[in-house]
C-alpha cells in the first residue's frame, strides 16, 4: 500500500506531520516549536544533593531545574562501595541475567501456545508498550540485584556522593514544580529495535507483536545476532516482518550511536548534553518512513 508523507513546517509555532494512504490518514503528529521535547535526551550530569529521606538524589544536568534520580534508577557501576561488594553484585547480576533469560523464553513459549487460542487487543501505542516493557524489565532486574542473598542492602547515602559525575537520561519531563525524572539505565530507540546498553537482559520482543510465527522468527533472529552480555534489546512492532539483515543492521547502527555517546561523554565536562533524541522530523523519518512511502512533501 503506497503512502505519502507530508511535513508542514510553514507555521511559526508548530511542525505538523501527516502520513496518508489512498484511503485514510495513517499517522498524525505535531510538535510545538516553543516547547521542544527533551525526554530521552542523554546528559553528562553531576549529583548536586543526596536526599536520604527520599532515597533519591537531585541532579544538575544543564537545565535551570535540577532533575530527580531515584535510588532504583542508579546503576550499580556508579556505587562507591568496597570492591568485594561490587564483585558480589556483578556475580549476582550474572546469575539473575541467566534466570531472567530462561524466564523470558518460558513466557514466550507459553504465549505461543495461548495466542493461537485468544484474540489480542492492541489498544496502546507502540512507544507506550515499549516503555512499559522496558521499565518492567529494568525494575525486575534492579529489585533482584538489590535483594540478592549475600549482598549488603545499601542506602543511597552510602553509595552515591554529591559532586559525582554520572550519565543520565530523561524519562519524564518537568511537571509543574517537579523537576524531570531521570535514570542511569539508558534506552536508545532504533527503527526496528530499542537498545538498552547497560541493562543486561539479552533479547526481548514487543508485546504488540502477538502473532506466534512472527515472535518465533524474531526469537531465532535475536539468537543469531551477537548481543553483548552487558546489553539488552527489545524488537519494536516495526520489526515484526523484517529480515535478520534489517534488524541486525539497525542493531549495529544503534550500537554505533551508543559508542559515539560514550566517546562524547568522556570528552565532555558535566553538566552537558551528549545526545539529543531529535525533533519531530528526525523521529518521523526514523519511525514512519519505510519502503511503502512513495513521496515526501515538505511545506
NUBA-534523 format. One record per residue (C-alpha): residue in one letter; z, y, x. Coordinates in nm, 3 decimals, padded with zeros to 5 digits, always signed. Each point is the difference from the previous one (the first is absolute). Layout:
N
<node residu="A" Z="Z" Y="Y" X="X"/>
...
This chain:
299
<node residu="X" Z="+00.000" Y="+00.000" X="+00.000"/>
<node residu="X" Z="-00.115" Y="+00.324" X="+00.158"/>
<node residu="X" Z="+00.243" Y="+00.292" X="+00.015"/>
<node residu="X" Z="-00.015" Y="+00.365" X="+00.098"/>
<node residu="X" Z="+00.282" Y="+00.188" X="+00.170"/>
<node residu="X" Z="+00.047" Y="+00.369" X="-00.088"/>
<node residu="X" Z="+00.213" Y="+00.228" X="+00.221"/>
<node residu="X" Z="+00.069" Y="+00.343" X="-00.151"/>
<node residu="X" Z="+00.149" Y="+00.226" X="+00.267"/>
<node residu="X" Z="-00.125" Y="+00.327" X="-00.152"/>
<node residu="X" Z="+00.333" Y="+00.098" X="-00.159"/>
<node residu="X" Z="+00.238" Y="+00.206" X="+00.217"/>
<node residu="X" Z="+00.311" Y="-00.178" X="-00.126"/>
<node residu="X" Z="-00.098" Y="-00.368" X="-00.023"/>
<node residu="X" Z="-00.245" Y="-00.272" X="+00.105"/>
<node residu="X" Z="-00.124" Y="-00.245" X="-00.262"/>
<node residu="X" Z="-00.145" Y="-00.347" X="+00.049"/>
<node residu="X" Z="-00.191" Y="-00.205" X="-00.260"/>
<node residu="X" Z="-00.146" Y="-00.348" X="+00.045"/>
<node residu="X" Z="-00.250" Y="-00.064" X="-00.280"/>
<node residu="X" Z="-00.206" Y="-00.303" X="-00.098"/>
<node residu="X" Z="-00.283" Y="+00.002" X="-00.254"/>
<node residu="X" Z="+00.241" Y="-00.075" X="-00.282"/>
<node residu="X" Z="+00.327" Y="+00.170" X="+00.081"/>
<node residu="X" Z="+00.225" Y="+00.190" X="+00.238"/>
<node residu="X" Z="+00.156" Y="-00.259" X="+00.234"/>
<node residu="X" Z="+00.237" Y="+00.226" X="+00.192"/>
<node residu="X" Z="+00.126" Y="+00.358" X="-00.028"/>
<node residu="X" Z="+00.235" Y="+00.176" X="+00.238"/>
<node residu="X" Z="+00.085" Y="+00.355" X="+00.101"/>
<node residu="X" Z="+00.208" Y="+00.170" X="+00.267"/>
<node residu="X" Z="+00.167" Y="+00.340" X="-00.007"/>
<node residu="X" Z="-00.108" Y="+00.184" X="+00.316"/>
<node residu="X" Z="+00.317" Y="+00.212" X="-00.009"/>
<node residu="X" Z="+00.230" Y="-00.302" X="-00.015"/>
<node residu="X" Z="-00.148" Y="-00.256" X="+00.235"/>
<node residu="X" Z="+00.157" Y="-00.344" X="+00.004"/>
<node residu="X" Z="+00.188" Y="-00.099" X="+00.316"/>
<node residu="X" Z="+00.119" Y="-00.339" X="-00.122"/>
<node residu="X" Z="-00.086" Y="-00.279" X="+00.249"/>
<node residu="X" Z="-00.031" Y="+00.250" X="+00.287"/>
<node residu="X" Z="+00.161" Y="-00.121" X="+00.323"/>
<node residu="X" Z="+00.216" Y="+00.229" X="+00.215"/>
<node residu="X" Z="+00.184" Y="-00.014" X="+00.328"/>
<node residu="X" Z="+00.344" Y="+00.120" X="-00.106"/>
<node residu="X" Z="+00.358" Y="+00.046" X="+00.112"/>
<node residu="X" Z="+00.326" Y="-00.098" X="-00.167"/>
<node residu="X" Z="+00.170" Y="+00.327" X="-00.091"/>
<node residu="X" Z="+00.311" Y="-00.141" X="-00.169"/>
<node residu="X" Z="+00.152" Y="-00.340" X="-00.075"/>
<node residu="X" Z="+00.190" Y="-00.019" X="-00.329"/>
<node residu="X" Z="+00.245" Y="-00.297" X="-00.004"/>
<node residu="X" Z="+00.097" Y="+00.053" X="-00.366"/>
<node residu="X" Z="-00.364" Y="-00.049" X="-00.106"/>
<node residu="X" Z="-00.085" Y="-00.254" X="+00.271"/>
<node residu="X" Z="-00.306" Y="+00.213" X="+00.066"/>
<node residu="X" Z="-00.132" Y="+00.257" X="+00.244"/>
<node residu="X" Z="-00.167" Y="+00.338" X="-00.042"/>
<node residu="X" Z="-00.314" Y="+00.040" X="+00.207"/>
<node residu="X" Z="-00.188" Y="+00.299" X="+00.140"/>
<node residu="X" Z="-00.372" Y="-00.078" X="-00.017"/>
<node residu="X" Z="-00.166" Y="+00.339" X="+00.007"/>
<node residu="X" Z="+00.044" Y="+00.122" X="-00.356"/>
<node residu="X" Z="+00.245" Y="+00.265" X="-00.117"/>
<node residu="X" Z="+00.210" Y="-00.254" X="-00.190"/>
<node residu="X" Z="+00.137" Y="-00.299" X="+00.189"/>
<node residu="X" Z="-00.084" Y="-00.349" X="-00.121"/>
<node residu="X" Z="+00.233" Y="-00.277" X="-00.118"/>
<node residu="X" Z="+00.004" Y="-00.332" X="+00.188"/>
<node residu="X" Z="+00.207" Y="-00.282" X="-00.153"/>
<node residu="X" Z="+00.160" Y="-00.259" X="+00.231"/>
<node residu="X" Z="-00.214" Y="-00.278" X="-00.152"/>
<node residu="X" Z="-00.310" Y="+00.194" X="+00.104"/>
<node residu="X" Z="+00.091" Y="+00.000" X="+00.369"/>
<node residu="X" Z="-00.170" Y="-00.264" X="+00.212"/>
<node residu="X" Z="+00.238" Y="-00.196" X="+00.225"/>
<node residu="X" Z="-00.195" Y="+00.103" X="+00.313"/>
<node residu="X" Z="+00.156" Y="+00.346" X="-00.039"/>
<node residu="X" Z="+00.358" Y="-00.133" X="+00.003"/>
<node residu="X" Z="+00.202" Y="+00.123" X="+00.299"/>
<node residu="X" Z="+00.207" Y="-00.315" X="+00.034"/>
<node residu="X" Z="+00.084" Y="-00.253" X="+00.276"/>
<node residu="X" Z="-00.299" Y="-00.201" X="+00.120"/>
<node residu="X" Z="+00.173" Y="-00.327" X="-00.097"/>
<node residu="X" Z="+00.015" Y="+00.107" X="-00.364"/>
<node residu="X" Z="-00.362" Y="+00.117" X="+00.012"/>
<node residu="X" Z="-00.100" Y="-00.343" X="+00.128"/>
<node residu="X" Z="+00.190" Y="-00.162" X="-00.289"/>
<node residu="X" Z="-00.179" Y="+00.224" X="-00.248"/>
<node residu="X" Z="-00.339" Y="-00.088" X="+00.151"/>
<node residu="X" Z="+00.083" Y="-00.373" X="-00.022"/>
<node residu="X" Z="+00.105" Y="+00.044" X="-00.362"/>
<node residu="X" Z="-00.318" Y="+00.193" X="-00.072"/>
<node residu="X" Z="-00.209" Y="-00.283" X="+00.142"/>
<node residu="X" Z="+00.176" Y="-00.259" X="-00.221"/>
<node residu="X" Z="-00.027" Y="+00.220" X="-00.308"/>
<node residu="X" Z="-00.367" Y="+00.059" X="+00.076"/>
<node residu="X" Z="-00.070" Y="-00.372" X="-00.011"/>
<node residu="X" Z="+00.213" Y="-00.054" X="-00.312"/>
<node residu="X" Z="-00.171" Y="+00.282" X="-00.189"/>
<node residu="X" Z="-00.343" Y="-00.123" X="+00.111"/>
<node residu="X" Z="+00.075" Y="-00.345" X="-00.142"/>
<node residu="X" Z="+00.139" Y="+00.158" X="-00.315"/>
<node residu="X" Z="-00.316" Y="+00.209" X="-00.044"/>
<node residu="X" Z="-00.219" Y="-00.310" X="+00.030"/>
<node residu="X" Z="+00.214" Y="-00.185" X="-00.257"/>
<node residu="X" Z="-00.014" Y="+00.292" X="-00.244"/>
<node residu="X" Z="-00.377" Y="+00.024" X="+00.038"/>
<node residu="X" Z="-00.037" Y="-00.372" X="-00.069"/>
<node residu="X" Z="+00.209" Y="+00.037" X="-00.316"/>
<node residu="X" Z="-00.214" Y="+00.296" X="-00.105"/>
<node residu="X" Z="-00.320" Y="-00.202" X="+00.051"/>
<node residu="X" Z="+00.132" Y="-00.262" X="-00.245"/>
<node residu="X" Z="+00.129" Y="+00.241" X="-00.261"/>
<node residu="X" Z="-00.274" Y="+00.265" X="+00.009"/>
<node residu="X" Z="-00.262" Y="-00.236" X="-00.140"/>
<node residu="X" Z="+00.218" Y="-00.051" X="-00.310"/>
<node residu="X" Z="+00.105" Y="+00.356" X="-00.069"/>
<node residu="X" Z="-00.162" Y="+00.340" X="-00.059"/>
<node residu="X" Z="+00.088" Y="+00.263" X="+00.257"/>
<node residu="X" Z="+00.027" Y="+00.363" X="-00.110"/>
<node residu="X" Z="-00.085" Y="+00.260" X="+00.265"/>
<node residu="X" Z="+00.141" Y="+00.317" X="-00.145"/>
<node residu="X" Z="+00.103" Y="+00.164" X="+00.329"/>
<node residu="X" Z="-00.205" Y="+00.187" X="+00.256"/>
<node residu="X" Z="-00.091" Y="-00.176" X="+00.323"/>
<node residu="X" Z="+00.193" Y="+00.253" X="+00.205"/>
<node residu="X" Z="+00.319" Y="-00.053" X="-00.204"/>
<node residu="X" Z="-00.032" Y="-00.379" X="+00.021"/>
<node residu="X" Z="-00.040" Y="+00.011" X="+00.376"/>
<node residu="X" Z="+00.290" Y="+00.244" X="+00.035"/>
<node residu="X" Z="+00.232" Y="-00.219" X="-00.209"/>
<node residu="X" Z="-00.102" Y="-00.312" X="+00.190"/>
<node residu="X" Z="+00.046" Y="+00.169" X="+00.338"/>
<node residu="X" Z="+00.343" Y="+00.132" X="-00.099"/>
<node residu="X" Z="+00.110" Y="-00.342" X="-00.132"/>
<node residu="X" Z="-00.112" Y="-00.170" X="+00.322"/>
<node residu="X" Z="+00.168" Y="+00.255" X="+00.222"/>
<node residu="X" Z="+00.322" Y="+00.007" X="-00.204"/>
<node residu="X" Z="+00.031" Y="-00.380" X="+00.003"/>
<node residu="X" Z="-00.062" Y="-00.005" X="+00.374"/>
<node residu="X" Z="+00.253" Y="+00.273" X="+00.077"/>
<node residu="X" Z="+00.274" Y="-00.149" X="-00.214"/>
<node residu="X" Z="-00.037" Y="-00.344" X="+00.157"/>
<node residu="X" Z="+00.016" Y="+00.148" X="+00.350"/>
<node residu="X" Z="+00.306" Y="+00.208" X="-00.081"/>
<node residu="X" Z="+00.188" Y="-00.293" X="-00.160"/>
<node residu="X" Z="-00.095" Y="-00.267" X="+00.256"/>
<node residu="X" Z="+00.282" Y="-00.220" X="+00.124"/>
<node residu="X" Z="+00.128" Y="+00.092" X="+00.345"/>
<node residu="X" Z="-00.118" Y="+00.360" X="-00.009"/>
<node residu="X" Z="+00.252" Y="+00.281" X="-00.029"/>
<node residu="X" Z="-00.051" Y="+00.207" X="-00.313"/>
<node residu="X" Z="-00.042" Y="+00.340" X="+00.161"/>
<node residu="X" Z="+00.034" Y="+00.331" X="-00.178"/>
<node residu="X" Z="-00.256" Y="+00.276" X="+00.046"/>
<node residu="X" Z="+00.236" Y="+00.221" X="+00.203"/>
<node residu="X" Z="+00.040" Y="-00.285" X="+00.250"/>
<node residu="X" Z="-00.371" Y="-00.049" X="+00.070"/>
<node residu="X" Z="-00.176" Y="+00.334" X="-00.057"/>
<node residu="X" Z="+00.087" Y="+00.326" X="+00.178"/>
<node residu="X" Z="-00.090" Y="+00.366" X="-00.063"/>
<node residu="X" Z="-00.287" Y="+00.116" X="+00.221"/>
<node residu="X" Z="-00.156" Y="-00.347" X="+00.012"/>
<node residu="X" Z="-00.381" Y="+00.002" X="-00.018"/>
<node residu="X" Z="-00.162" Y="-00.230" X="-00.258"/>
<node residu="X" Z="-00.339" Y="-00.059" X="-00.161"/>
<node residu="X" Z="+00.016" Y="+00.039" X="-00.378"/>
<node residu="X" Z="-00.229" Y="-00.010" X="-00.302"/>
<node residu="X" Z="+00.043" Y="+00.194" X="-00.325"/>
<node residu="X" Z="+00.038" Y="-00.236" X="-00.299"/>
<node residu="X" Z="+00.103" Y="+00.259" X="-00.260"/>
<node residu="X" Z="-00.074" Y="+00.371" X="+00.006"/>
<node residu="X" Z="+00.259" Y="+00.272" X="-00.059"/>
<node residu="X" Z="+00.141" Y="+00.007" X="-00.355"/>
<node residu="X" Z="+00.181" Y="+00.314" X="-00.116"/>
<node residu="X" Z="+00.279" Y="+00.063" X="+00.253"/>
<node residu="X" Z="-00.035" Y="-00.345" X="+00.157"/>
<node residu="X" Z="-00.178" Y="-00.048" X="+00.328"/>
<node residu="X" Z="-00.275" Y="-00.255" X="+00.053"/>
<node residu="X" Z="+00.097" Y="-00.369" X="+00.018"/>
<node residu="X" Z="-00.091" Y="-00.158" X="+00.334"/>
<node residu="X" Z="-00.032" Y="-00.343" X="+00.159"/>
<node residu="X" Z="-00.055" Y="-00.139" X="+00.349"/>
<node residu="X" Z="-00.188" Y="-00.299" X="-00.147"/>
<node residu="X" Z="-00.356" Y="+00.130" X="+00.028"/>
<node residu="X" Z="-00.284" Y="-00.091" X="-00.241"/>
<node residu="X" Z="-00.365" Y="+00.084" X="+00.071"/>
<node residu="X" Z="-00.259" Y="-00.039" X="-00.276"/>
<node residu="X" Z="-00.344" Y="-00.125" X="+00.092"/>
<node residu="X" Z="-00.290" Y="-00.051" X="-00.240"/>
<node residu="X" Z="+00.080" Y="-00.365" X="-00.075"/>
<node residu="X" Z="+00.351" Y="-00.049" X="+00.131"/>
<node residu="X" Z="+00.330" Y="+00.170" X="+00.086"/>
<node residu="X" Z="+00.138" Y="-00.042" X="+00.352"/>
<node residu="X" Z="+00.377" Y="-00.001" X="+00.053"/>
<node residu="X" Z="+00.014" Y="+00.023" X="+00.381"/>
<node residu="X" Z="+00.378" Y="-00.035" X="+00.035"/>
<node residu="X" Z="+00.081" Y="-00.224" X="-00.297"/>
<node residu="X" Z="-00.056" Y="-00.354" X="+00.132"/>
<node residu="X" Z="-00.108" Y="-00.193" X="-00.311"/>
<node residu="X" Z="-00.340" Y="-00.154" X="+00.073"/>
<node residu="X" Z="-00.255" Y="+00.022" X="-00.281"/>
<node residu="X" Z="+00.044" Y="+00.086" X="-00.367"/>
<node residu="X" Z="-00.224" Y="+00.050" X="-00.302"/>
<node residu="X" Z="+00.012" Y="+00.267" X="-00.271"/>
<node residu="X" Z="+00.142" Y="-00.129" X="-00.328"/>
<node residu="X" Z="-00.296" Y="+00.154" X="-00.181"/>
<node residu="X" Z="-00.225" Y="-00.262" X="+00.160"/>
<node residu="X" Z="+00.090" Y="-00.264" X="-00.256"/>
<node residu="X" Z="-00.299" Y="-00.236" X="+00.022"/>
<node residu="X" Z="+00.123" Y="-00.315" X="+00.177"/>
<node residu="X" Z="-00.328" Y="-00.066" X="+00.182"/>
<node residu="X" Z="-00.005" Y="+00.359" X="+00.134"/>
<node residu="X" Z="+00.358" Y="-00.035" X="+00.120"/>
<node residu="X" Z="-00.073" Y="-00.331" X="+00.170"/>
<node residu="X" Z="-00.304" Y="+00.147" X="+00.173"/>
<node residu="X" Z="+00.200" Y="+00.302" X="+00.122"/>
<node residu="X" Z="+00.281" Y="-00.225" X="+00.121"/>
<node residu="X" Z="-00.251" Y="-00.197" X="+00.209"/>
<node residu="X" Z="-00.141" Y="+00.325" X="+00.141"/>
<node residu="X" Z="+00.347" Y="+00.129" X="+00.091"/>
<node residu="X" Z="+00.083" Y="-00.327" X="+00.175"/>
<node residu="X" Z="-00.317" Y="+00.039" X="+00.209"/>
<node residu="X" Z="+00.074" Y="+00.360" X="+00.099"/>
<node residu="X" Z="+00.228" Y="+00.046" X="+00.299"/>
<node residu="X" Z="+00.280" Y="+00.219" X="-00.135"/>
<node residu="X" Z="+00.271" Y="+00.089" X="+00.256"/>
<node residu="X" Z="+00.339" Y="-00.151" X="-00.086"/>
<node residu="X" Z="+00.157" Y="+00.344" X="-00.002"/>
<node residu="X" Z="-00.232" Y="+00.116" X="-00.282"/>
<node residu="X" Z="-00.071" Y="-00.069" X="-00.364"/>
<node residu="X" Z="-00.299" Y="+00.061" X="-00.228"/>
<node residu="X" Z="-00.068" Y="+00.011" X="-00.374"/>
<node residu="X" Z="-00.357" Y="-00.048" X="-00.121"/>
<node residu="X" Z="-00.078" Y="+00.265" X="-00.265"/>
<node residu="X" Z="-00.184" Y="-00.062" X="-00.326"/>
<node residu="X" Z="-00.315" Y="+00.143" X="+00.159"/>
<node residu="X" Z="+00.003" Y="-00.293" X="+00.244"/>
<node residu="X" Z="-00.019" Y="-00.269" X="-00.270"/>
<node residu="X" Z="-00.371" Y="-00.079" X="+00.042"/>
<node residu="X" Z="-00.042" Y="+00.095" X="+00.363"/>
<node residu="X" Z="-00.101" Y="-00.226" X="+00.286"/>
<node residu="X" Z="+00.211" Y="-00.088" X="+00.303"/>
<node residu="X" Z="-00.208" Y="+00.236" X="+00.216"/>
<node residu="X" Z="+00.058" Y="+00.293" X="-00.238"/>
<node residu="X" Z="+00.376" Y="-00.057" X="-00.026"/>
<node residu="X" Z="+00.039" Y="-00.066" X="+00.372"/>
<node residu="X" Z="-00.201" Y="+00.313" X="+00.088"/>
<node residu="X" Z="+00.222" Y="+00.206" X="-00.230"/>
<node residu="X" Z="+00.308" Y="-00.156" X="+00.162"/>
<node residu="X" Z="-00.127" Y="+00.084" X="+00.350"/>
<node residu="X" Z="-00.085" Y="+00.359" X="-00.105"/>
<node residu="X" Z="+00.347" Y="+00.049" X="-00.150"/>
<node residu="X" Z="+00.161" Y="-00.159" X="+00.306"/>
<node residu="X" Z="-00.194" Y="+00.245" X="+00.219"/>
<node residu="X" Z="+00.134" Y="+00.286" X="-00.213"/>
<node residu="X" Z="+00.355" Y="-00.126" X="+00.064"/>
<node residu="X" Z="-00.065" Y="-00.016" X="+00.376"/>
<node residu="X" Z="-00.125" Y="+00.360" X="-00.011"/>
<node residu="X" Z="+00.315" Y="+00.102" X="-00.191"/>
<node residu="X" Z="+00.230" Y="-00.160" X="+00.260"/>
<node residu="X" Z="-00.192" Y="+00.164" X="+00.285"/>
<node residu="X" Z="+00.019" Y="+00.342" X="-00.165"/>
<node residu="X" Z="+00.370" Y="-00.047" X="-00.070"/>
<node residu="X" Z="+00.068" Y="-00.073" X="+00.368"/>
<node residu="X" Z="-00.183" Y="+00.319" X="+00.098"/>
<node residu="X" Z="+00.165" Y="+00.222" X="-00.266"/>
<node residu="X" Z="+00.328" Y="+00.189" X="-00.019"/>
<node residu="X" Z="+00.213" Y="-00.038" X="-00.311"/>
<node residu="X" Z="-00.025" Y="+00.125" X="-00.264"/>
<node residu="X" Z="-00.376" Y="-00.030" X="-00.043"/>
<node residu="X" Z="-00.264" Y="-00.151" X="-00.229"/>
<node residu="X" Z="-00.168" Y="-00.301" X="+00.164"/>
<node residu="X" Z="-00.202" Y="-00.140" X="-00.293"/>
<node residu="X" Z="-00.129" Y="+00.160" X="-00.319"/>
<node residu="X" Z="-00.087" Y="-00.222" X="-00.295"/>
<node residu="X" Z="-00.302" Y="+00.215" X="-00.080"/>
<node residu="X" Z="-00.110" Y="+00.218" X="-00.288"/>
<node residu="X" Z="-00.151" Y="-00.120" X="-00.325"/>
<node residu="X" Z="-00.356" Y="-00.016" X="+00.142"/>
<node residu="X" Z="+00.100" Y="-00.220" X="+00.295"/>
<node residu="X" Z="+00.207" Y="-00.227" X="-00.226"/>
<node residu="X" Z="-00.288" Y="-00.028" X="-00.248"/>
<node residu="X" Z="-00.252" Y="-00.097" X="+00.267"/>
<node residu="X" Z="+00.247" Y="-00.259" X="+00.127"/>
<node residu="X" Z="+00.106" Y="-00.148" X="-00.333"/>
<node residu="X" Z="-00.283" Y="+00.066" X="-00.248"/>
<node residu="X" Z="-00.331" Y="+00.020" X="+00.186"/>
<node residu="X" Z="-00.162" Y="-00.345" X="+00.032"/>
<node residu="X" Z="-00.339" Y="-00.179" X="-00.010"/>
<node residu="X" Z="-00.035" Y="+00.071" X="-00.373"/>
<node residu="X" Z="+00.011" Y="+00.376" X="+00.058"/>
<node residu="X" Z="-00.360" Y="+00.117" X="-00.014"/>
<node residu="X" Z="+00.040" Y="+00.376" X="+00.042"/>
<node residu="X" Z="+00.267" Y="+00.249" X="+00.104"/>
<node residu="X" Z="-00.031" Y="+00.348" X="-00.154"/>
<node residu="X" Z="+00.202" Y="+00.286" X="+00.149"/>
<node residu="X" Z="+00.050" Y="+00.339" X="-00.168"/>
